[in-house]
Amino acid sequence: YPNPFNPSISIPFSLGAPGRARIAVFDVRGRLVRKLFRGHLPPDGQSLVWDGIDDGGRPAPSGVYFVVMTTAGGPTAGRIVLAR
């Protein structure tokens, strides 16, 4: 929330059971833009914030991005829009 966003977006998520998770942002071509989280999470609701900055510290351009959460149950993705 909000979506589209500028300058940052809060990304809510939850797991069905505690476990390891990776959460990352990818562009529409499938390139990794930013690694947001990698580690162990409890099953209850969580939230991460992406500030529109890539892993190199540069502002990502306006466009459509995918937030992908990968757990033992497989990947799930959501679409977000960055409007600069």
PDB file of N, CA, C and O in Angstrom:
ATOM      1  N   TYR A   1       0.842  -1.172   0.000  1.00  0.00           N
ATOM      2  CA  TYR A   1       0.000   0.000   0.000  1.00  0.00           C
ATOM      3  C   TYR A   1       0.883   1.230   0.000  1.00  0.00           C
ATOM      4  O   TYR A   1       1.858   1.204   0.751  1.00  0.00           O
ATOM      5  N   PRO A   2       0.676   2.274  -0.723  1.00  0.00           N
ATOM      6  CA  PRO A   2      -0.267   2.397  -1.838  1.00  0.00           C
ATOM      7  C   PRO A   2       0.282   1.767  -3.113  1.00  0.00           C
ATOM      8  O   PRO A   2       1.482   1.509  -3.212  1.00  0.00           O
ATOM      9  N   ASN A   3      -0.574   1.525  -4.069  1.00  0.00           N
ATOM     10  CA  ASN A   3      -0.150   0.965  -5.337  1.00  0.00           C
ATOM     11  C   ASN A   3      -0.984   1.593  -6.448  1.00  0.00           C
ATOM     12  O   ASN A   3      -2.176   1.293  -6.500  1.00  0.00           O
ATOM     13  N   PRO A   4      -0.477   2.423  -7.328  1.00  0.00           N
ATOM     14  CA  PRO A   4       0.912   2.788  -7.554  1.00  0.00           C
ATOM     15  C   PRO A   4       1.492   3.571  -6.374  1.00  0.00           C
ATOM     16  O   PRO A   4       0.767   4.139  -5.556  1.00  0.00           O
ATOM     17  N   PHE A   5       2.840   3.580  -6.319  1.00  0.00           N
ATOM     18  CA  PHE A   5       3.503   4.211  -5.190  1.00  0.00           C
ATOM     19  C   PHE A   5       4.621   5.137  -5.615  1.00  0.00           C
ATOM     20  O   PHE A   5       5.181   5.008  -6.704  1.00  0.00           O
ATOM     21  N   ASN A   6       4.929   6.063  -4.743  1.00  0.00           N
ATOM     22  CA  ASN A   6       6.067   6.964  -4.859  1.00  0.00           C
ATOM     23  C   ASN A   6       6.151   7.715  -3.541  1.00  0.00           C
ATOM     24  O   ASN A   6       5.198   8.439  -3.254  1.00  0.00           O
ATOM     25  N   PRO A   7       7.128   7.634  -2.748  1.00  0.00           N
ATOM     26  CA  PRO A   7       8.434   7.032  -2.979  1.00  0.00           C
ATOM     27  C   PRO A   7       8.606   5.638  -2.400  1.00  0.00           C
ATOM     28  O   PRO A   7       9.616   4.991  -2.677  1.00  0.00           O
ATOM     29  N   SER A   8       7.644   5.141  -1.593  1.00  0.00           N
ATOM     30  CA  SER A   8       7.825   3.813  -1.008  1.00  0.00           C
ATOM     31  C   SER A   8       6.483   3.094  -0.930  1.00  0.00           C
ATOM     32  O   SER A   8       5.417   3.703  -1.021  1.00  0.00           O
ATOM     33  N   ILE A   9       6.574   1.763  -0.757  1.00  0.00           N
ATOM     34  CA  ILE A   9       5.379   0.933  -0.670  1.00  0.00           C
ATOM     35  C   ILE A   9       5.542  -0.049   0.482  1.00  0.00           C
ATOM     36  O   ILE A   9       6.621  -0.604   0.690  1.00  0.00           O
ATOM     37  N   SER A  10       4.472  -0.257   1.218  1.00  0.00           N
ATOM     38  CA  SER A  10       4.438  -1.255   2.279  1.00  0.00           C
ATOM     39  C   SER A  10       3.861  -2.537   1.687  1.00  0.00           C
ATOM     40  O   SER A  10       2.791  -2.520   1.079  1.00  0.00           O
ATOM     41  N   ILE A  11       4.569  -3.639   1.865  1.00  0.00           N
ATOM     42  CA  ILE A  11       4.180  -4.911   1.267  1.00  0.00           C
ATOM     43  C   ILE A  11       3.799  -5.882   2.377  1.00  0.00           C
ATOM     44  O   ILE A  11       4.681  -6.445   3.027  1.00  0.00           O
ATOM     45  N   PRO A  12       2.491  -6.093   2.611  1.00  0.00           N
ATOM     46  CA  PRO A  12       2.062  -7.027   3.655  1.00  0.00           C
ATOM     47  C   PRO A  12       2.113  -8.472   3.147  1.00  0.00           C
ATOM     48  O   PRO A  12       1.905  -8.725   1.960  1.00  0.00           O
ATOM     49  N   PHE A  13       2.388  -9.406   4.041  1.00  0.00           N
ATOM     50  CA  PHE A  13       2.407 -10.818   3.690  1.00  0.00           C
ATOM     51  C   PHE A  13       2.290 -11.651   4.955  1.00  0.00           C
ATOM     52  O   PHE A  13       2.482 -11.143   6.060  1.00  0.00           O
ATOM     53  N   SER A  14       1.981 -12.916   4.797  1.00  0.00           N
ATOM     54  CA  SER A  14       1.969 -13.852   5.914  1.00  0.00           C
ATOM     55  C   SER A  14       2.273 -15.248   5.384  1.00  0.00           C
ATOM     56  O   SER A  14       2.044 -15.558   4.215  1.00  0.00           O
ATOM     57  N   LEU A  15       2.788 -16.066   6.267  1.00  0.00           N
ATOM     58  CA  LEU A  15       3.095 -17.453   5.935  1.00  0.00           C
ATOM     59  C   LEU A  15       2.077 -18.360   6.601  1.00  0.00           C
ATOM     60  O   LEU A  15       1.512 -18.001   7.634  1.00  0.00           O
ATOM     61  N   GLY A  16       1.834 -19.520   6.032  1.00  0.00           N
ATOM     62  CA  GLY A  16       0.925 -20.477   6.644  1.00  0.00           C
ATOM     63  C   GLY A  16       1.527 -21.155   7.861  1.00  0.00           C
ATOM     64  O   GLY A  16       0.805 -21.614   8.746  1.00  0.00           O
ATOM     65  N   ALA A  17       2.839 -21.216   7.904  1.00  0.00           N
ATOM     66  CA  ALA A  17       3.569 -21.843   9.005  1.00  0.00           C
ATOM     67  C   ALA A  17       4.927 -21.156   9.108  1.00  0.00           C
ATOM     68  O   ALA A  17       5.402 -20.587   8.126  1.00  0.00           O
ATOM     69  N   PRO A  18       5.553 -21.198  10.271  1.00  0.00           N
ATOM     70  CA  PRO A  18       6.879 -20.581  10.363  1.00  0.00           C
ATOM     71  C   PRO A  18       7.859 -21.280   9.424  1.00  0.00           C
ATOM     72  O   PRO A  18       7.761 -22.485   9.193  1.00  0.00           O
ATOM     73  N   GLY A  19       8.792 -20.520   8.894  1.00  0.00           N
ATOM     74  CA  GLY A  19       9.777 -21.120   8.000  1.00  0.00           C
ATOM     75  C   GLY A  19      10.629 -20.086   7.306  1.00  0.00           C
ATOM     76  O   GLY A  19      10.506 -18.882   7.536  1.00  0.00           O
ATOM     77  N   ARG A  20      11.500 -20.591   6.449  1.00  0.00           N
ATOM     78  CA  ARG A  20      12.403 -19.722   5.691  1.00  0.00           C
ATOM     79  C   ARG A  20      11.652 -19.085   4.525  1.00  0.00           C
ATOM     80  O   ARG A  20      10.753 -19.683   3.934  1.00  0.00           O
ATOM     81  N   ALA A  21      12.049 -17.858   4.219  1.00  0.00           N
ATOM     82  CA  ALA A  21      11.431 -17.147   3.104  1.00  0.00           C
ATOM     83  C   ALA A  21      12.455 -16.221   2.462  1.00  0.00           C
ATOM     84  O   ALA A  21      13.366 -15.717   3.118  1.00  0.00           O
ATOM     85  N   ARG A  22      12.279 -16.016   1.175  1.00  0.00           N
ATOM     86  CA  ARG A  22      13.035 -15.002   0.427  1.00  0.00           C
ATOM     87  C   ARG A  22      12.009 -14.087  -0.213  1.00  0.00           C
ATOM     88  O   ARG A  22      11.025 -14.548  -0.792  1.00  0.00           O
ATOM     89  N   ILE A  23      12.244 -12.789  -0.105  1.00  0.00           N
ATOM     90  CA  ILE A  23      11.350 -11.817  -0.711  1.00  0.00           C
ATOM     91  C   ILE A  23      12.208 -10.856  -1.522  1.00  0.00           C
ATOM     92  O   ILE A  23      13.156 -10.264  -1.007  1.00  0.00           O
ATOM     93  N   ALA A  24      11.862 -10.712  -2.794  1.00  0.00           N
ATOM     94  CA  ALA A  24      12.668  -9.885  -3.694  1.00  0.00           C
ATOM     95  C   ALA A  24      11.766  -9.173  -4.698  1.00  0.00           C
ATOM     96  O   ALA A  24      10.627  -9.576  -4.935  1.00  0.00           O
ATOM     97  N   VAL A  25      12.305  -8.109  -5.280  1.00  0.00           N
ATOM     98  CA  VAL A  25      11.609  -7.334  -6.298  1.00  0.00           C
ATOM     99  C   VAL A  25      12.302  -7.583  -7.633  1.00  0.00           C
ATOM    100  O   VAL A  25      13.528  -7.528  -7.727  1.00  0.00           O
ATOM    101  N   PHE A  26      11.503  -7.859  -8.669  1.00  0.00           N
ATOM    102  CA  PHE A  26      12.002  -8.110 -10.015  1.00  0.00           C
ATOM    103  C   PHE A  26      11.330  -7.148 -10.987  1.00  0.00           C
ATOM    104  O   PHE A  26      10.198  -6.719 -10.764  1.00  0.00           O
ATOM    105  N   ASP A  27      12.039  -6.810 -12.074  1.00  0.00           N
ATOM    106  CA  ASP A  27      11.417  -5.990 -13.112  1.00  0.00           C
ATOM    107  C   ASP A  27      10.636  -6.892 -14.062  1.00  0.00           C
ATOM    108  O   ASP A  27      10.628  -8.112 -13.897  1.00  0.00           O
ATOM    109  N   VAL A  28       9.981  -6.296 -15.052  1.00  0.00           N
ATOM    110  CA  VAL A  28       9.132  -7.077 -15.960  1.00  0.00           C
ATOM    111  C   VAL A  28       9.922  -8.036 -16.840  1.00  0.00           C
ATOM    112  O   VAL A  28       9.350  -8.963 -17.413  1.00  0.00           O
ATOM    113  N   ARG A  29      11.227  -7.825 -16.952  1.00  0.00           N
ATOM    114  CA  ARG A  29      12.070  -8.745 -17.717  1.00  0.00           C
ATOM    115  C   ARG A  29      12.614  -9.889 -16.861  1.00  0.00           C
ATOM    116  O   ARG A  29      13.348 -10.745 -17.356  1.00  0.00           O
ATOM    117  N   GLY A  30      12.255  -9.900 -15.585  1.00  0.00           N
ATOM    118  CA  GLY A  30      12.687 -10.967 -14.695  1.00  0.00           C
ATOM    119  C   GLY A  30      14.022 -10.727 -14.029  1.00  0.00           C
ATOM    120  O   GLY A  30      14.560 -11.626 -13.383  1.00  0.00           O
ATOM    121  N   ARG A  31      14.574  -9.522 -14.175  1.00  0.00           N
ATOM    122  CA  ARG A  31      15.857  -9.202 -13.544  1.00  0.00           C
ATOM    123  C   ARG A  31      15.642  -8.794 -12.086  1.00  0.00           C
ATOM    124  O   ARG A  31      14.712  -8.057 -11.759  1.00  0.00           O
ATOM    125  N   LEU A  32      16.524  -9.291 -11.225  1.00  0.00           N
ATOM    126  CA  LEU A  32      16.464  -8.940  -9.817  1.00  0.00           C
ATOM    127  C   LEU A  32      16.764  -7.457  -9.652  1.00  0.00           C
ATOM    128  O   LEU A  32      17.770  -6.959 -10.156  1.00  0.00           O
ATOM    129  N   VAL A  33      15.886  -6.754  -8.942  1.00  0.00           N
ATOM    130  CA  VAL A  33      16.066  -5.331  -8.673  1.00  0.00           C
ATOM    131  C   VAL A  33      16.543  -5.124  -7.237  1.00  0.00           C
ATOM    132  O   VAL A  33      17.493  -4.380  -6.991  1.00  0.00           O
ATOM    133  N   ARG A  34      15.877  -5.787  -6.291  1.00  0.00           N
ATOM    134  CA  ARG A  34      16.232  -5.601  -4.879  1.00  0.00           C
ATOM    135  C   ARG A  34      15.862  -6.831  -4.077  1.00  0.00           C
ATOM    136  O   ARG A  34      14.758  -7.360  -4.209  1.00  0.00           O
ATOM    137  N   LYS A  35      16.797  -7.290  -3.235  1.00  0.00           N
ATOM    138  CA  LYS A  35      16.523  -8.344  -2.266  1.00  0.00           C
ATOM    139  C   LYS A  35      16.006  -7.666  -1.004  1.00  0.00           C
ATOM    140  O   LYS A  35      16.715  -6.869  -0.390  1.00  0.00           O
ATOM    141  N   LEU A  36      14.782  -7.977  -0.619  1.00  0.00           N
ATOM    142  CA  LEU A  36      14.190  -7.336   0.551  1.00  0.00           C
ATOM    143  C   LEU A  36      14.386  -8.127   1.835  1.00  0.00           C
ATOM    144  O   LEU A  36      14.587  -7.544   2.900  1.00  0.00           O
ATOM    145  N   PHE A  37      14.330  -9.452   1.741  1.00  0.00           N
ATOM    146  CA  PHE A  37      14.440 -10.272   2.947  1.00  0.00           C
ATOM    147  C   PHE A  37      14.880 -11.680   2.584  1.00  0.00           C
ATOM    148  O   PHE A  37      14.522 -12.218   1.537  1.00  0.00           O
ATOM    149  N   ARG A  38      15.667 -12.259   3.480  1.00  0.00           N
ATOM    150  CA  ARG A  38      16.031 -13.671   3.372  1.00  0.00           C
ATOM    151  C   ARG A  38      16.271 -14.158   4.787  1.00  0.00           C
ATOM    152  O   ARG A  38      17.166 -13.662   5.471  1.00  0.00           O
ATOM    153  N   GLY A  39      15.480 -15.124   5.232  1.00  0.00           N
ATOM    154  CA  GLY A  39      15.649 -15.638   6.582  1.00  0.00           C
ATOM    155  C   GLY A  39      14.416 -16.368   7.065  1.00  0.00           C
ATOM    156  O   GLY A  39      13.566 -16.773   6.272  1.00  0.00           O
ATOM    157  N   HIS A  40      14.327 -16.532   8.366  1.00  0.00           N
ATOM    158  CA  HIS A  40      13.243 -17.265   9.009  1.00  0.00           C
ATOM    159  C   HIS A  40      12.160 -16.281   9.448  1.00  0.00           C
ATOM    160  O   HIS A  40      12.461 -15.212   9.978  1.00  0.00           O
ATOM    161  N   LEU A  41      10.894 -16.653   9.222  1.00  0.00           N
ATOM    162  CA  LEU A  41       9.772 -15.799   9.600  1.00  0.00           C
ATOM    163  C   LEU A  41       8.737 -16.579  10.388  1.00  0.00           C
ATOM    164  O   LEU A  41       8.558 -17.776  10.162  1.00  0.00           O
ATOM    165  N   PRO A  42       8.049 -15.913  11.317  1.00  0.00           N
ATOM    166  CA  PRO A  42       6.909 -16.540  11.992  1.00  0.00           C
ATOM    167  C   PRO A  42       5.710 -16.557  11.037  1.00  0.00           C
ATOM    168  O   PRO A  42       5.744 -15.896   9.999  1.00  0.00           O
ATOM    169  N   PRO A  43       4.649 -17.305  11.374  1.00  0.00           N
ATOM    170  CA  PRO A  43       3.524 -17.421  10.448  1.00  0.00           C
ATOM    171  C   PRO A  43       2.594 -16.210  10.429  1.00  0.00           C
ATOM    172  O   PRO A  43       1.832 -16.043   9.478  1.00  0.00           O
ATOM    173  N   ASP A  44       2.639 -15.372  11.448  1.00  0.00           N
ATOM    174  CA  ASP A  44       1.688 -14.268  11.515  1.00  0.00           C
ATOM    175  C   ASP A  44       2.018 -13.172  10.502  1.00  0.00           C
ATOM    176  O   ASP A  44       3.060 -13.220   9.848  1.00  0.00           O
ATOM    177  N   GLY A  45       1.138 -12.197  10.376  1.00  0.00           N
ATOM    178  CA  GLY A  45       1.282 -11.130   9.394  1.00  0.00           C
ATOM    179  C   GLY A  45       2.532 -10.300   9.587  1.00  0.00           C
ATOM    180  O   GLY A  45       2.904  -9.962  10.711  1.00  0.00           O
ATOM    181  N   GLN A  46       3.170  -9.980   8.493  1.00  0.00           N
ATOM    182  CA  GLN A  46       4.382  -9.167   8.466  1.00  0.00           C
ATOM    183  C   GLN A  46       4.202  -8.087   7.416  1.00  0.00           C
ATOM    184  O   GLN A  46       3.232  -8.096   6.658  1.00  0.00           O
ATOM    185  N   SER A  47       5.142  -7.160   7.377  1.00  0.00           N
ATOM    186  CA  SER A  47       5.142  -6.130   6.350  1.00  0.00           C
ATOM    187  C   SER A  47       6.570  -5.675   6.105  1.00  0.00           C
ATOM    188  O   SER A  47       7.347  -5.507   7.045  1.00  0.00           O
ATOM    189  N   LEU A  48       6.910  -5.477   4.841  1.00  0.00           N
ATOM    190  CA  LEU A  48       8.201  -4.923   4.444  1.00  0.00           C
ATOM    191  C   LEU A  48       7.956  -3.646   3.665  1.00  0.00           C
ATOM    192  O   LEU A  48       6.889  -3.466   3.079  1.00  0.00           O
ATOM    193  N   VAL A  49       8.931  -2.769   3.656  1.00  0.00           N
ATOM    194  CA  VAL A  49       8.830  -1.534   2.888  1.00  0.00           C
ATOM    195  C   VAL A  49       9.914  -1.539   1.817  1.00  0.00           C
ATOM    196  O   VAL A  49      11.080  -1.808   2.103  1.00  0.00           O
ATOM    197  N   TRP A  50       9.516  -1.238   0.581  1.00  0.00           N
ATOM    198  CA  TRP A  50      10.486  -1.022  -0.489  1.00  0.00           C
ATOM    199  C   TRP A  50      10.463   0.455  -0.823  1.00  0.00           C
ATOM    200  O   TRP A  50       9.407   1.028  -1.092  1.00  0.00           O
ATOM    201  N   ASP A  51      11.625   1.057  -0.806  1.00  0.00           N
ATOM    202  CA  ASP A  51      11.765   2.493  -1.022  1.00  0.00           C
ATOM    203  C   ASP A  51      12.044   2.866  -2.478  1.00  0.00           C
ATOM    204  O   ASP A  51      12.390   4.013  -2.760  1.00  0.00           O
ATOM    205  N   GLY A  52      11.901   1.927  -3.397  1.00  0.00           N
ATOM    206  CA  GLY A  52      12.125   2.214  -4.812  1.00  0.00           C
ATOM    207  C   GLY A  52      13.586   2.276  -5.203  1.00  0.00           C
ATOM    208  O   GLY A  52      13.921   2.752  -6.288  1.00  0.00           O
ATOM    209  N   ILE A  53      14.461   1.799  -4.328  1.00  0.00           N
ATOM    210  CA  ILE A  53      15.903   1.806  -4.576  1.00  0.00           C
ATOM    211  C   ILE A  53      16.350   0.387  -4.913  1.00  0.00           C
ATOM    212  O   ILE A  53      15.902  -0.574  -4.287  1.00  0.00           O
ATOM    213  N   ASP A  54      17.242   0.252  -5.912  1.00  0.00           N
ATOM    214  CA  ASP A  54      17.732  -1.082  -6.276  1.00  0.00           C
ATOM    215  C   ASP A  54      18.881  -1.509  -5.355  1.00  0.00           C
ATOM    216  O   ASP A  54      19.303  -0.753  -4.481  1.00  0.00           O
ATOM    217  N   ASP A  55      19.374  -2.726  -5.566  1.00  0.00           N
ATOM    218  CA  ASP A  55      20.459  -3.248  -4.719  1.00  0.00           C
ATOM    219  C   ASP A  55      21.749  -2.446  -4.854  1.00  0.00           C
ATOM    220  O   ASP A  55      22.608  -2.521  -3.976  1.00  0.00           O
ATOM    221  N   GLY A  56      21.904  -1.688  -5.923  1.00  0.00           N
ATOM    222  CA  GLY A  56      23.085  -0.862  -6.117  1.00  0.00           C
ATOM    223  C   GLY A  56      22.962   0.525  -5.505  1.00  0.00           C
ATOM    224  O   GLY A  56      23.888   1.330  -5.602  1.00  0.00           O
ATOM    225  N   GLY A  57      21.808   0.818  -4.866  1.00  0.00           N
ATOM    226  CA  GLY A  57      21.603   2.114  -4.244  1.00  0.00           C
ATOM    227  C   GLY A  57      21.056   3.183  -5.177  1.00  0.00           C
ATOM    228  O   GLY A  57      21.000   4.357  -4.813  1.00  0.00           O
ATOM    229  N   ARG A  58      20.648   2.777  -6.390  1.00  0.00           N
ATOM    230  CA  ARG A  58      20.120   3.716  -7.375  1.00  0.00           C
ATOM    231  C   ARG A  58      18.588   3.689  -7.373  1.00  0.00           C
ATOM    232  O   ARG A  58      17.994   2.638  -7.131  1.00  0.00           O
ATOM    233  N   PRO A  59      17.943   4.826  -7.638  1.00  0.00           N
ATOM    234  CA  PRO A  59      16.483   4.824  -7.755  1.00  0.00           C
ATOM    235  C   PRO A  59      16.046   3.982  -8.957  1.00  0.00           C
ATOM    236  O   PRO A  59      16.571   4.137 -10.059  1.00  0.00           O
ATOM    237  N   ALA A  60      15.092   3.103  -8.732  1.00  0.00           N
ATOM    238  CA  ALA A  60      14.540   2.316  -9.833  1.00  0.00           C
ATOM    239  C   ALA A  60      13.651   3.222 -10.685  1.00  0.00           C
ATOM    240  O   ALA A  60      12.995   4.117 -10.151  1.00  0.00           O
ATOM    241  N   PRO A  61      13.621   3.003 -11.999  1.00  0.00           N
ATOM    242  CA  PRO A  61      12.763   3.831 -12.849  1.00  0.00           C
ATOM    243  C   PRO A  61      11.289   3.507 -12.658  1.00  0.00           C
ATOM    244  O   PRO A  61      10.941   2.451 -12.130  1.00  0.00           O
ATOM    245  N   SER A  62      10.436   4.411 -13.086  1.00  0.00           N
ATOM    246  CA  SER A  62       8.996   4.150 -13.075  1.00  0.00           C
ATOM    247  C   SER A  62       8.707   2.888 -13.859  1.00  0.00           C
ATOM    248  O   SER A  62       9.376   2.599 -14.852  1.00  0.00           O
ATOM    249  N   GLY A  63       7.718   2.140 -13.420  1.00  0.00           N
ATOM    250  CA  GLY A  63       7.347   0.941 -14.151  1.00  0.00           C
ATOM    251  C   GLY A  63       6.674  -0.082 -13.275  1.00  0.00           C
ATOM    252  O   GLY A  63       6.390   0.157 -12.101  1.00  0.00           O
ATOM    253  N   VAL A  64       6.424  -1.233 -13.876  1.00  0.00           N
ATOM    254  CA  VAL A  64       5.792  -2.358 -13.196  1.00  0.00           C
ATOM    255  C   VAL A  64       6.878  -3.259 -12.634  1.00  0.00           C
ATOM    256  O   VAL A  64       7.872  -3.541 -13.304  1.00  0.00           O
ATOM    257  N   TYR A  65       6.683  -3.706 -11.407  1.00  0.00           N
ATOM    258  CA  TYR A  65       7.616  -4.607 -10.733  1.00  0.00           C
ATOM    259  C   TYR A  65       6.830  -5.748 -10.110  1.00  0.00           C
ATOM    260  O   TYR A  65       5.624  -5.641  -9.884  1.00  0.00           O
ATOM    261  N   PHE A  66       7.527  -6.836  -9.837  1.00  0.00           N
ATOM    262  CA  PHE A  66       6.910  -7.991  -9.192  1.00  0.00           C
ATOM    263  C   PHE A  66       7.629  -8.271  -7.888  1.00  0.00           C
ATOM    264  O   PHE A  66       8.856  -8.362  -7.847  1.00  0.00           O
ATOM    265  N   VAL A  67       6.853  -8.408  -6.822  1.00  0.00           N
ATOM    266  CA  VAL A  67       7.386  -8.810  -5.525  1.00  0.00           C
ATOM    267  C   VAL A  67       7.149 -10.314  -5.433  1.00  0.00           C
ATOM    268  O   VAL A  67       6.010 -10.775  -5.508  1.00  0.00           O
ATOM    269  N   VAL A  68       8.227 -11.073  -5.271  1.00  0.00           N
ATOM    270  CA  VAL A  68       8.141 -12.527  -5.239  1.00  0.00           C
ATOM    271  C   VAL A  68       8.586 -13.024  -3.875  1.00  0.00           C
ATOM    272  O   VAL A  68       9.693 -12.730  -3.426  1.00  0.00           O
ATOM    273  N   MET A  69       7.711 -13.782  -3.217  1.00  0.00           N
ATOM    274  CA  MET A  69       8.040 -14.425  -1.949  1.00  0.00           C
ATOM    275  C   MET A  69       8.173 -15.918  -2.215  1.00  0.00           C
ATOM    276  O   MET A  69       7.238 -16.562  -2.692  1.00  0.00           O
ATOM    277  N   THR A  70       9.344 -16.460  -1.902  1.00  0.00           N
ATOM    278  CA  THR A  70       9.598 -17.877  -2.111  1.00  0.00           C
ATOM    279  C   THR A  70       9.738 -18.547  -0.756  1.00  0.00           C
ATOM    280  O   THR A  70      10.558 -18.146   0.070  1.00  0.00           O
ATOM    281  N   THR A  71       8.919 -19.579  -0.538  1.00  0.00           N
ATOM    282  CA  THR A  71       8.948 -20.365   0.695  1.00  0.00           C
ATOM    283  C   THR A  71       9.042 -21.843   0.320  1.00  0.00           C
ATOM    284  O   THR A  71       9.146 -22.190  -0.856  1.00  0.00           O
ATOM    285  N   ALA A  72       9.004 -22.699   1.322  1.00  0.00           N
ATOM    286  CA  ALA A  72       9.035 -24.138   1.055  1.00  0.00           C
ATOM    287  C   ALA A  72       7.845 -24.556   0.199  1.00  0.00           C
ATOM    288  O   ALA A  72       7.922 -25.551  -0.521  1.00  0.00           O
ATOM    289  N   GLY A  73       6.748 -23.809   0.268  1.00  0.00           N
ATOM    290  CA  GLY A  73       5.561 -24.118  -0.522  1.00  0.00           C
ATOM    291  C   GLY A  73       5.625 -23.626  -1.953  1.00  0.00           C
ATOM    292  O   GLY A  73       4.709 -23.883  -2.735  1.00  0.00           O
ATOM    293  N   GLY A  74       6.697 -22.919  -2.312  1.00  0.00           N
ATOM    294  CA  GLY A  74       6.858 -22.408  -3.662  1.00  0.00           C
ATOM    295  C   GLY A  74       6.753 -20.896  -3.700  1.00  0.00           C
ATOM    296  O   GLY A  74       6.577 -20.257  -2.663  1.00  0.00           O
ATOM    297  N   PRO A  75       6.858 -20.320  -4.893  1.00  0.00           N
ATOM    298  CA  PRO A  75       6.825 -18.855  -5.021  1.00  0.00           C
ATOM    299  C   PRO A  75       5.399 -18.317  -5.129  1.00  0.00           C
ATOM    300  O   PRO A  75       4.505 -18.986  -5.648  1.00  0.00           O
ATOM    301  N   THR A  76       5.207 -17.110  -4.634  1.00  0.00           N
ATOM    302  CA  THR A  76       3.996 -16.343  -4.864  1.00  0.00           C
ATOM    303  C   THR A  76       4.434 -14.932  -5.259  1.00  0.00           C
ATOM    304  O   THR A  76       5.448 -14.430  -4.774  1.00  0.00           O
ATOM    305  N   ALA A  77       3.669 -14.308  -6.131  1.00  0.00           N
ATOM    306  CA  ALA A  77       4.074 -12.997  -6.647  1.00  0.00           C
ATOM    307  C   ALA A  77       2.913 -12.022  -6.638  1.00  0.00           C
ATOM    308  O   ALA A  77       1.747 -12.406  -6.730  1.00  0.00           O
ATOM    309  N   GLY A  78       3.261 -10.763  -6.524  1.00  0.00           N
ATOM    310  CA  GLY A  78       2.289  -9.681  -6.623  1.00  0.00           C
ATOM    311  C   GLY A  78       2.878  -8.574  -7.474  1.00  0.00           C
ATOM    312  O   GLY A  78       4.096  -8.399  -7.525  1.00  0.00           O
ATOM    313  N   ARG A  79       2.011  -7.826  -8.141  1.00  0.00           N
ATOM    314  CA  ARG A  79       2.472  -6.765  -9.033  1.00  0.00           C
ATOM    315  C   ARG A  79       2.331  -5.417  -8.338  1.00  0.00           C
ATOM    316  O   ARG A  79       1.320  -5.142  -7.692  1.00  0.00           O
ATOM    317  N   ILE A  80       3.355  -4.580  -8.479  1.00  0.00           N
ATOM    318  CA  ILE A  80       3.328  -3.236  -7.947  1.00  0.00           C
ATOM    319  C   ILE A  80       3.764  -2.269  -9.044  1.00  0.00           C
ATOM    320  O   ILE A  80       4.451  -2.655  -9.990  1.00  0.00           O
ATOM    321  N   VAL A  81       3.361  -1.018  -8.908  1.00  0.00           N
ATOM    322  CA  VAL A  81       3.696  -0.004  -9.920  1.00  0.00           C
ATOM    323  C   VAL A  81       4.385   1.164  -9.240  1.00  0.00           C
ATOM    324  O   VAL A  81       3.843   1.769  -8.315  1.00  0.00           O
ATOM    325  N   LEU A  82       5.584   1.472  -9.706  1.00  0.00           N
ATOM    326  CA  LEU A  82       6.345   2.622  -9.232  1.00  0.00           C
ATOM    327  C   LEU A  82       6.110   3.776 -10.193  1.00  0.00           C
ATOM    328  O   LEU A  82       6.413   3.672 -11.382  1.00  0.00           O
ATOM    329  N   ALA A  83       5.568   4.884  -9.677  1.00  0.00           N
ATOM    330  CA  ALA A  83       5.286   6.060 -10.512  1.00  0.00           C
ATOM    331  C   ALA A  83       6.113   7.231  -9.989  1.00  0.00           C
ATOM    332  O   ALA A  83       5.765   7.838  -8.977  1.00  0.00           O
ATOM    333  N   ARG A  84       7.187   7.539 -10.666  1.00  0.00           N
ATOM    334  CA  ARG A  84       8.062   8.639 -10.240  1.00  0.00           C
ATOM    335  C   ARG A  84       7.582   9.944 -10.815  1.00  0.00           C
ATOM    336  O   ARG A  84       8.188  10.986 -10.571  1.00  0.00           O
TER     337      ARG A  84
END
